[in-house]
């Protein structure tokens, strides 16, 4: 679904996991709509794990980081986990500078994020 300014997110399930593929720039203009999409999908699917595929994400600002922290918290409340998959170099750098690379569960590839044993 195109949310705004070329940002898109597509949700699908793999077994009992909910995968969101994110493409474009994750910033203030799209965060509220993405949060709404995640809330709706969590209600609909009740997944064991939420995986955000960051492969196509080209930019993330502080509000984008906020939605990652928020999603991590929602999954923890449910007794499950958020996995972040395949951040590109720029997004990886923002995660490192913010310290979120040490707090959130990051994986080099989508397959690793889906297959990770917790």
Secondary structure, 3 states (H helix, E strand, C coil): CEEECCEEEEEEEECCEEEEEEEEEECHHHHHHHHHHHHHHHHHHCCCEEEEEEEEEEEECHHHHHHHHHHHHHHHHCCCEEEEECCCHHHHHHHHHHCHHHHCEEECCHHHHHHCCC
